Amino acid sequence: MNGNKDKLVTGSWNVFETVAFQNNDDSVATHCNACPLIVFAMDHSGYITTSGPRRFDIRWKIEEGKLTIKHAEKSKDDVVDDGTYKIIDNSVNGTHEITLYDSAKNTKYILRK
């Protein structure tokens, strides 16, 4: 089953929107002007780039239907934190979109191809 989820996330994704939920379940959505890019390679490596010149290498894995992201170095980007995310496939009519939901931080990241 993880093989299917691996295929779902593998590739290049733009971080289209970040939604942070408050204690009262109100949400604050942040759309990207210059969308960061996350690349998930088949060998479970990858990277995150932002509008700046830096590239942040990551490792990723899927276990029990959840995606774990771990930055390779101590200095991290401000796009996606290290953590474990529930993966929700929102793809419809040829549009590829997934949501990564972090229940511990009550944040979701909407990624689009």
Buried (B, 14 or more C-beta within 10 A) or exposed (E): EEEEBBEBBBBEBBBBBBBBBEEEEEEEEEEBEEBBBBBBBEEBEBBBBBEEEEEBEBBBEBEEEBBBBEBEEEEBBEBBBEBBBEBEEEEEEEEBBBBBBBEEEBBBBBBBE
